[in-house]
Amino acid sequence: MKQYTTRIDCEVAGQWRVAGLPFAMTDEQAAELIAPRGNVVTLWAPAAAEKEKPNGRLGRNKRRNRPAPK
């Protein structure tokens, strides 16, 4: 079983799915819903933002190029 997500909120495999939340399906179940036959379901991959947590600090160029206070 692989993790899939929906592009929009819709019903998939008899359950309501919210866009962006991963769920498990077999390849046979997803065959008609993924590209090139359909475009509702896609393979789920963790976002880059989940891997890297921002530290709240500005880098050198962003700090130098920020506008001056009025």
Secondary structure by P-SEA (a helix, b strand, c coil): cbbbbbccccccccccccccbbbbbcccccccccccccccbbbbbbcccccccccccccaaaaaaccccc
